[in-house]
Amino acid sequence: MKILLTGANGYIGMRLLPQLLKAGHEVICAVRDEKRLSVNTEIRKKFRWLNLIF
């Protein structure tokens, strides 16, 4: 299933992302600043992100 994860930089989003990937979902993370997304490189290869500019 394709999932758009908003708030991926937040407390819940950072804990939800690995669980969604482990379950086999295709995840797109919506973030304002991709540099603030603090995940390791192995997990970073498994999802896409969408930069939101306000």
mmJSON file of the N, C-alpha and C atoms, coordinates in Angstrom:
{"data_MODEL":{"atom_site":{
"group_PDB":["ATOM","ATOM","ATOM","ATOM","ATOM","ATOM","ATOM","ATOM","ATOM","ATOM","ATOM","ATOM","ATOM","ATOM","ATOM","ATOM","ATOM","ATOM","ATOM","ATOM","ATOM","ATOM","ATOM","ATOM","ATOM","ATOM","ATOM","ATOM","ATOM","ATOM","ATOM","ATOM","ATOM","ATOM","ATOM","ATOM","ATOM","ATOM","ATOM","ATOM","ATOM","ATOM","ATOM","ATOM","ATOM","ATOM","ATOM","ATOM","ATOM","ATOM","ATOM","ATOM","ATOM","ATOM","ATOM","ATOM","ATOM","ATOM","ATOM","ATOM","ATOM","ATOM","ATOM","ATOM","ATOM","ATOM","ATOM","ATOM","ATOM","ATOM","ATOM","ATOM","ATOM","ATOM","ATOM","ATOM","ATOM","ATOM","ATOM","ATOM","ATOM","ATOM","ATOM","ATOM","ATOM","ATOM","ATOM","ATOM","ATOM","ATOM","ATOM","ATOM","ATOM","ATOM","ATOM","ATOM","ATOM","ATOM","ATOM","ATOM","ATOM","ATOM","ATOM","ATOM","ATOM","ATOM","ATOM","ATOM","ATOM","ATOM","ATOM","ATOM","ATOM","ATOM","ATOM","ATOM","ATOM","ATOM","ATOM","ATOM","ATOM","ATOM","ATOM","ATOM","ATOM","ATOM","ATOM","ATOM","ATOM","ATOM","ATOM","ATOM","ATOM","ATOM","ATOM","ATOM","ATOM","ATOM","ATOM","ATOM","ATOM","ATOM","ATOM","ATOM","ATOM","ATOM","ATOM","ATOM","ATOM","ATOM","ATOM","ATOM","ATOM","ATOM","ATOM","ATOM","ATOM","ATOM","ATOM","ATOM","ATOM","ATOM"],
"id":[1,2,3,4,5,6,7,8,9,10,11,12,13,14,15,16,17,18,19,20,21,22,23,24,25,26,27,28,29,30,31,32,33,34,35,36,37,38,39,40,41,42,43,44,45,46,47,48,49,50,51,52,53,54,55,56,57,58,59,60,61,62,63,64,65,66,67,68,69,70,71,72,73,74,75,76,77,78,79,80,81,82,83,84,85,86,87,88,89,90,91,92,93,94,95,96,97,98,99,100,101,102,103,104,105,106,107,108,109,110,111,112,113,114,115,116,117,118,119,120,121,122,123,124,125,126,127,128,129,130,131,132,133,134,135,136,137,138,139,140,141,142,143,144,145,146,147,148,149,150,151,152,153,154,155,156,157,158,159,160,161,162],
"type_symbol":["N","C","C","N","C","C","N","C","C","N","C","C","N","C","C","N","C","C","N","C","C","N","C","C","N","C","C","N","C","C","N","C","C","N","C","C","N","C","C","N","C","C","N","C","C","N","C","C","N","C","C","N","C","C","N","C","C","N","C","C","N","C","C","N","C","C","N","C","C","N","C","C","N","C","C","N","C","C","N","C","C","N","C","C","N","C","C","N","C","C","N","C","C","N","C","C","N","C","C","N","C","C","N","C","C","N","C","C","N","C","C","N","C","C","N","C","C","N","C","C","N","C","C","N","C","C","N","C","C","N","C","C","N","C","C","N","C","C","N","C","C","N","C","C","N","C","C","N","C","C","N","C","C","N","C","C","N","C","C","N","C","C"],
"label_atom_id":["N","CA","C","N","CA","C","N","CA","C","N","CA","C","N","CA","C","N","CA","C","N","CA","C","N","CA","C","N","CA","C","N","CA","C","N","CA","C","N","CA","C","N","CA","C","N","CA","C","N","CA","C","N","CA","C","N","CA","C","N","CA","C","N","CA","C","N","CA","C","N","CA","C","N","CA","C","N","CA","C","N","CA","C","N","CA","C","N","CA","C","N","CA","C","N","CA","C","N","CA","C","N","CA","C","N","CA","C","N","CA","C","N","CA","C","N","CA","C","N","CA","C","N","CA","C","N","CA","C","N","CA","C","N","CA","C","N","CA","C","N","CA","C","N","CA","C","N","CA","C","N","CA","C","N","CA","C","N","CA","C","N","CA","C","N","CA","C","N","CA","C","N","CA","C","N","CA","C","N","CA","C","N","CA","C","N","CA","C"],
"label_alt_id":[null,null,null,null,null,null,null,null,null,null,null,null,null,null,null,null,null,null,null,null,null,null,null,null,null,null,null,null,null,null,null,null,null,null,null,null,null,null,null,null,null,null,null,null,null,null,null,null,null,null,null,null,null,null,null,null,null,null,null,null,null,null,null,null,null,null,null,null,null,null,null,null,null,null,null,null,null,null,null,null,null,null,null,null,null,null,null,null,null,null,null,null,null,null,null,null,null,null,null,null,null,null,null,null,null,null,null,null,null,null,null,null,null,null,null,null,null,null,null,null,null,null,null,null,null,null,null,null,null,null,null,null,null,null,null,null,null,null,null,null,null,null,null,null,null,null,null,null,null,null,null,null,null,null,null,null,null,null,null,null,null,null],
"label_comp_id":["MET","MET","MET","LYS","LYS","LYS","ILE","ILE","ILE","LEU","LEU","LEU","LEU","LEU","LEU","THR","THR","THR","GLY","GLY","GLY","ALA","ALA","ALA","ASN","ASN","ASN","GLY","GLY","GLY","TYR","TYR","TYR","ILE","ILE","ILE","GLY","GLY","GLY","MET","MET","MET","ARG","ARG","ARG","LEU","LEU","LEU","LEU","LEU","LEU","PRO","PRO","PRO","GLN","GLN","GLN","LEU","LEU","LEU","LEU","LEU","LEU","LYS","LYS","LYS","ALA","ALA","ALA","GLY","GLY","GLY","HIS","HIS","HIS","GLU","GLU","GLU","VAL","VAL","VAL","ILE","ILE","ILE","CYS","CYS","CYS","ALA","ALA","ALA","VAL","VAL","VAL","ARG","ARG","ARG","ASP","ASP","ASP","GLU","GLU","GLU","LYS","LYS","LYS","ARG","ARG","ARG","LEU","LEU","LEU","SER","SER","SER","VAL","VAL","VAL","ASN","ASN","ASN","THR","THR","THR","GLU","GLU","GLU","ILE","ILE","ILE","ARG","ARG","ARG","LYS","LYS","LYS","LYS","LYS","LYS","PHE","PHE","PHE","ARG","ARG","ARG","TRP","TRP","TRP","LEU","LEU","LEU","ASN","ASN","ASN","LEU","LEU","LEU","ILE","ILE","ILE","PHE","PHE","PHE"],
"label_asym_id":["A","A","A","A","A","A","A","A","A","A","A","A","A","A","A","A","A","A","A","A","A","A","A","A","A","A","A","A","A","A","A","A","A","A","A","A","A","A","A","A","A","A","A","A","A","A","A","A","A","A","A","A","A","A","A","A","A","A","A","A","A","A","A","A","A","A","A","A","A","A","A","A","A","A","A","A","A","A","A","A","A","A","A","A","A","A","A","A","A","A","A","A","A","A","A","A","A","A","A","A","A","A","A","A","A","A","A","A","A","A","A","A","A","A","A","A","A","A","A","A","A","A","A","A","A","A","A","A","A","A","A","A","A","A","A","A","A","A","A","A","A","A","A","A","A","A","A","A","A","A","A","A","A","A","A","A","A","A","A","A","A","A"],
"label_entity_id":["1","1","1","1","1","1","1","1","1","1","1","1","1","1","1","1","1","1","1","1","1","1","1","1","1","1","1","1","1","1","1","1","1","1","1","1","1","1","1","1","1","1","1","1","1","1","1","1","1","1","1","1","1","1","1","1","1","1","1","1","1","1","1","1","1","1","1","1","1","1","1","1","1","1","1","1","1","1","1","1","1","1","1","1","1","1","1","1","1","1","1","1","1","1","1","1","1","1","1","1","1","1","1","1","1","1","1","1","1","1","1","1","1","1","1","1","1","1","1","1","1","1","1","1","1","1","1","1","1","1","1","1","1","1","1","1","1","1","1","1","1","1","1","1","1","1","1","1","1","1","1","1","1","1","1","1","1","1","1","1","1","1"],
"label_seq_id":[1,1,1,2,2,2,3,3,3,4,4,4,5,5,5,6,6,6,7,7,7,8,8,8,9,9,9,10,10,10,11,11,11,12,12,12,13,13,13,14,14,14,15,15,15,16,16,16,17,17,17,18,18,18,19,19,19,20,20,20,21,21,21,22,22,22,23,23,23,24,24,24,25,25,25,26,26,26,27,27,27,28,28,28,29,29,29,30,30,30,31,31,31,32,32,32,33,33,33,34,34,34,35,35,35,36,36,36,37,37,37,38,38,38,39,39,39,40,40,40,41,41,41,42,42,42,43,43,43,44,44,44,45,45,45,46,46,46,47,47,47,48,48,48,49,49,49,50,50,50,51,51,51,52,52,52,53,53,53,54,54,54],
"pdbx_PDB_ins_code":[null,null,null,null,null,null,null,null,null,null,null,null,null,null,null,null,null,null,null,null,null,null,null,null,null,null,null,null,null,null,null,null,null,null,null,null,null,null,null,null,null,null,null,null,null,null,null,null,null,null,null,null,null,null,null,null,null,null,null,null,null,null,null,null,null,null,null,null,null,null,null,null,null,null,null,null,null,null,null,null,null,null,null,null,null,null,null,null,null,null,null,null,null,null,null,null,null,null,null,null,null,null,null,null,null,null,null,null,null,null,null,null,null,null,null,null,null,null,null,null,null,null,null,null,null,null,null,null,null,null,null,null,null,null,null,null,null,null,null,null,null,null,null,null,null,null,null,null,null,null,null,null,null,null,null,null,null,null,null,null,null,null],
"Cartn_x":[0.837,0.0,0.89,0.508,1.226,0.72,1.659,1.311,2.057,1.324,1.937,2.041,3.265,3.508,3.834,2.883,3.133,3.711,4.496,5.135,6.203,6.887,7.887,9.066,9.309,10.397,10.006,8.748,8.264,8.464,8.079,8.254,7.542,6.294,5.512,5.945,6.159,6.558,7.858,8.828,10.122,10.009,9.042,8.839,7.926,7.057,6.131,6.804,7.72,8.372,9.017,9.866,10.464,9.425,8.376,7.338,6.564,6.283,5.595,6.453,7.745,8.651,8.796,8.868,8.994,7.761,6.603,5.363,5.223,6.186,6.191,5.462,5.119,4.42,5.387,4.881,5.64,5.337,6.362,6.157,6.74,5.958,6.413,6.316,7.439,7.474,7.346,6.403,6.235,6.989,8.0,8.825,9.052,9.25,9.585,11.07,11.897,13.345,13.918,14.315,14.824,16.066,16.838,18.051,17.744,16.547,16.173,15.661,15.487,15.001,16.152,16.153,17.3,17.07,17.277,17.206,18.513,18.853,20.11,19.999,21.131,21.156,20.458,20.458,19.782,18.271,17.696,16.258,15.958,16.846,16.636,16.51,17.146,17.079,15.713,14.921,13.679,12.434,12.559,11.386,11.733,10.695,10.873,10.386,10.832,10.317,9.837,8.936,8.334,8.597,9.361,9.673,8.47,8.008,6.909,7.497,7.207,7.711,6.548,6.683,5.633,6.033],
"Cartn_y":[-1.169,0.0,1.242,2.268,3.542,4.37,4.935,5.733,7.048,8.155,9.471,9.735,9.841,10.078,11.549,12.291,13.697,13.781,14.796,14.921,13.873,13.499,12.43,12.813,14.105,14.554,14.53,14.369,14.439,13.153,13.205,12.087,10.831,10.96,9.795,9.339,10.297,9.948,9.171,9.56,8.874,7.446,7.183,5.825,4.999,5.684,4.999,4.582,5.389,5.109,3.728,3.331,1.986,0.865,1.065,0.043,-0.119,0.996,0.931,0.255,0.578,-0.054,-1.545,-1.906,-3.319,-4.108,-3.455,-4.11,-4.189,-3.602,-3.729,-2.629,-1.538,-0.442,0.449,1.088,2.093,3.429,4.067,5.266,6.489,7.563,8.869,9.788,10.379,11.251,12.703,13.411,14.837,15.599,16.348,17.086,18.506,19.436,20.808,20.93,20.203,20.28,18.869,18.377,17.004,16.781,17.827,17.697,17.366,17.707,17.43,16.001,15.275,13.899,13.006,12.649,11.947,10.437,9.81,8.351,7.868,6.63,6.118,5.882,5.731,5.633,4.384,3.316,2.094,2.297,2.963,3.246,4.303,5.289,6.379,5.848,4.73,4.148,3.527,3.272,2.524,3.389,4.715,5.563,6.794,7.513,8.783,9.89,11.122,12.238,13.325,14.101,15.198,16.455,17.391,18.639,19.579,20.029,20.988,22.357,23.321,24.663,25.571,26.23,27.122,28.554],
"Cartn_z":[0.0,0.0,0.0,-0.756,-0.74,0.427,1.202,2.366,2.324,2.534,2.684,4.176,4.65,6.074,6.271,6.821,7.122,8.526,8.767,10.077,10.301,9.248,9.342,10.227,10.424,11.291,12.759,13.043,14.419,15.205,16.467,17.391,16.886,16.541,16.113,14.719,13.816,12.453,12.395,13.225,13.235,13.764,14.594,15.094,14.189,13.473,12.58,11.265,10.767,9.481,9.414,10.358,10.256,10.319,11.084,11.198,9.883,9.222,7.934,6.879,6.863,5.903,6.176,7.442,7.809,7.376,7.396,6.989,5.469,4.735,3.282,2.537,3.194,2.543,1.77,0.728,-0.005,0.657,1.227,2.039,1.353,1.342,0.887,2.093,2.495,3.67,3.232,3.819,3.558,4.64,4.227,5.181,4.667,5.595,5.206,4.894,5.638,5.448,5.481,4.325,4.202,5.054,5.306,6.115,7.567,8.034,9.422,9.616,8.537,8.621,9.071,10.324,10.913,10.944,9.8,9.709,9.093,9.377,8.836,7.327,6.689,5.23,4.704,5.473,5.032,4.936,5.916,5.882,4.824,4.675,3.712,2.283,1.968,0.624,0.337,1.363,1.208,1.04,1.104,0.952,0.133,-0.284,-0.982,-0.077,-0.342,0.438,-0.497,0.026,-0.7,0.089,-0.48,0.221,0.129,1.261,1.325,1.634,0.818,1.005,1.386,2.531,3.006,2.805],
"occupancy":[1.0,1.0,1.0,1.0,1.0,1.0,1.0,1.0,1.0,1.0,1.0,1.0,1.0,1.0,1.0,1.0,1.0,1.0,1.0,1.0,1.0,1.0,1.0,1.0,1.0,1.0,1.0,1.0,1.0,1.0,1.0,1.0,1.0,1.0,1.0,1.0,1.0,1.0,1.0,1.0,1.0,1.0,1.0,1.0,1.0,1.0,1.0,1.0,1.0,1.0,1.0,1.0,1.0,1.0,1.0,1.0,1.0,1.0,1.0,1.0,1.0,1.0,1.0,1.0,1.0,1.0,1.0,1.0,1.0,1.0,1.0,1.0,1.0,1.0,1.0,1.0,1.0,1.0,1.0,1.0,1.0,1.0,1.0,1.0,1.0,1.0,1.0,1.0,1.0,1.0,1.0,1.0,1.0,1.0,1.0,1.0,1.0,1.0,1.0,1.0,1.0,1.0,1.0,1.0,1.0,1.0,1.0,1.0,1.0,1.0,1.0,1.0,1.0,1.0,1.0,1.0,1.0,1.0,1.0,1.0,1.0,1.0,1.0,1.0,1.0,1.0,1.0,1.0,1.0,1.0,1.0,1.0,1.0,1.0,1.0,1.0,1.0,1.0,1.0,1.0,1.0,1.0,1.0,1.0,1.0,1.0,1.0,1.0,1.0,1.0,1.0,1.0,1.0,1.0,1.0,1.0,1.0,1.0,1.0,1.0,1.0,1.0],
"B_iso_or_equiv":[0.0,0.0,0.0,0.0,0.0,0.0,0.0,0.0,0.0,0.0,0.0,0.0,0.0,0.0,0.0,0.0,0.0,0.0,0.0,0.0,0.0,0.0,0.0,0.0,0.0,0.0,0.0,0.0,0.0,0.0,0.0,0.0,0.0,0.0,0.0,0.0,0.0,0.0,0.0,0.0,0.0,0.0,0.0,0.0,0.0,0.0,0.0,0.0,0.0,0.0,0.0,0.0,0.0,0.0,0.0,0.0,0.0,0.0,0.0,0.0,0.0,0.0,0.0,0.0,0.0,0.0,0.0,0.0,0.0,0.0,0.0,0.0,0.0,0.0,0.0,0.0,0.0,0.0,0.0,0.0,0.0,0.0,0.0,0.0,0.0,0.0,0.0,0.0,0.0,0.0,0.0,0.0,0.0,0.0,0.0,0.0,0.0,0.0,0.0,0.0,0.0,0.0,0.0,0.0,0.0,0.0,0.0,0.0,0.0,0.0,0.0,0.0,0.0,0.0,0.0,0.0,0.0,0.0,0.0,0.0,0.0,0.0,0.0,0.0,0.0,0.0,0.0,0.0,0.0,0.0,0.0,0.0,0.0,0.0,0.0,0.0,0.0,0.0,0.0,0.0,0.0,0.0,0.0,0.0,0.0,0.0,0.0,0.0,0.0,0.0,0.0,0.0,0.0,0.0,0.0,0.0,0.0,0.0,0.0,0.0,0.0,0.0],
"pdbx_formal_charge":[null,null,null,null,null,null,null,null,null,null,null,null,null,null,null,null,null,null,null,null,null,null,null,null,null,null,null,null,null,null,null,null,null,null,null,null,null,null,null,null,null,null,null,null,null,null,null,null,null,null,null,null,null,null,null,null,null,null,null,null,null,null,null,null,null,null,null,null,null,null,null,null,null,null,null,null,null,null,null,null,null,null,null,null,null,null,null,null,null,null,null,null,null,null,null,null,null,null,null,null,null,null,null,null,null,null,null,null,null,null,null,null,null,null,null,null,null,null,null,null,null,null,null,null,null,null,null,null,null,null,null,null,null,null,null,null,null,null,null,null,null,null,null,null,null,null,null,null,null,null,null,null,null,null,null,null,null,null,null,null,null,null],
"auth_seq_id":[1,1,1,2,2,2,3,3,3,4,4,4,5,5,5,6,6,6,7,7,7,8,8,8,9,9,9,10,10,10,11,11,11,12,12,12,13,13,13,14,14,14,15,15,15,16,16,16,17,17,17,18,18,18,19,19,19,20,20,20,21,21,21,22,22,22,23,23,23,24,24,24,25,25,25,26,26,26,27,27,27,28,28,28,29,29,29,30,30,30,31,31,31,32,32,32,33,33,33,34,34,34,35,35,35,36,36,36,37,37,37,38,38,38,39,39,39,40,40,40,41,41,41,42,42,42,43,43,43,44,44,44,45,45,45,46,46,46,47,47,47,48,48,48,49,49,49,50,50,50,51,51,51,52,52,52,53,53,53,54,54,54],
"auth_comp_id":["MET","MET","MET","LYS","LYS","LYS","ILE","ILE","ILE","LEU","LEU","LEU","LEU","LEU","LEU","THR","THR","THR","GLY","GLY","GLY","ALA","ALA","ALA","ASN","ASN","ASN","GLY","GLY","GLY","TYR","TYR","TYR","ILE","ILE","ILE","GLY","GLY","GLY","MET","MET","MET","ARG","ARG","ARG","LEU","LEU","LEU","LEU","LEU","LEU","PRO","PRO","PRO","GLN","GLN","GLN","LEU","LEU","LEU","LEU","LEU","LEU","LYS","LYS","LYS","ALA","ALA","ALA","GLY","GLY","GLY","HIS","HIS","HIS","GLU","GLU","GLU","VAL","VAL","VAL","ILE","ILE","ILE","CYS","CYS","CYS","ALA","ALA","ALA","VAL","VAL","VAL","ARG","ARG","ARG","ASP","ASP","ASP","GLU","GLU","GLU","LYS","LYS","LYS","ARG","ARG","ARG","LEU","LEU","LEU","SER","SER","SER","VAL","VAL","VAL","ASN","ASN","ASN","THR","THR","THR","GLU","GLU","GLU","ILE","ILE","ILE","ARG","ARG","ARG","LYS","LYS","LYS","LYS","LYS","LYS","PHE","PHE","PHE","ARG","ARG","ARG","TRP","TRP","TRP","LEU","LEU","LEU","ASN","ASN","ASN","LEU","LEU","LEU","ILE","ILE","ILE","PHE","PHE","PHE"],
"auth_asym_id":["A","A","A","A","A","A","A","A","A","A","A","A","A","A","A","A","A","A","A","A","A","A","A","A","A","A","A","A","A","A","A","A","A","A","A","A","A","A","A","A","A","A","A","A","A","A","A","A","A","A","A","A","A","A","A","A","A","A","A","A","A","A","A","A","A","A","A","A","A","A","A","A","A","A","A","A","A","A","A","A","A","A","A","A","A","A","A","A","A","A","A","A","A","A","A","A","A","A","A","A","A","A","A","A","A","A","A","A","A","A","A","A","A","A","A","A","A","A","A","A","A","A","A","A","A","A","A","A","A","A","A","A","A","A","A","A","A","A","A","A","A","A","A","A","A","A","A","A","A","A","A","A","A","A","A","A","A","A","A","A","A","A"],
"auth_atom_id":["N","CA","C","N","CA","C","N","CA","C","N","CA","C","N","CA","C","N","CA","C","N","CA","C","N","CA","C","N","CA","C","N","CA","C","N","CA","C","N","CA","C","N","CA","C","N","CA","C","N","CA","C","N","CA","C","N","CA","C","N","CA","C","N","CA","C","N","CA","C","N","CA","C","N","CA","C","N","CA","C","N","CA","C","N","CA","C","N","CA","C","N","CA","C","N","CA","C","N","CA","C","N","CA","C","N","CA","C","N","CA","C","N","CA","C","N","CA","C","N","CA","C","N","CA","C","N","CA","C","N","CA","C","N","CA","C","N","CA","C","N","CA","C","N","CA","C","N","CA","C","N","CA","C","N","CA","C","N","CA","C","N","CA","C","N","CA","C","N","CA","C","N","CA","C","N","CA","C","N","CA","C","N","CA","C","N","CA","C"],
"pdbx_PDB_model_num":[1,1,1,1,1,1,1,1,1,1,1,1,1,1,1,1,1,1,1,1,1,1,1,1,1,1,1,1,1,1,1,1,1,1,1,1,1,1,1,1,1,1,1,1,1,1,1,1,1,1,1,1,1,1,1,1,1,1,1,1,1,1,1,1,1,1,1,1,1,1,1,1,1,1,1,1,1,1,1,1,1,1,1,1,1,1,1,1,1,1,1,1,1,1,1,1,1,1,1,1,1,1,1,1,1,1,1,1,1,1,1,1,1,1,1,1,1,1,1,1,1,1,1,1,1,1,1,1,1,1,1,1,1,1,1,1,1,1,1,1,1,1,1,1,1,1,1,1,1,1,1,1,1,1,1,1,1,1,1,1,1,1]
}}}
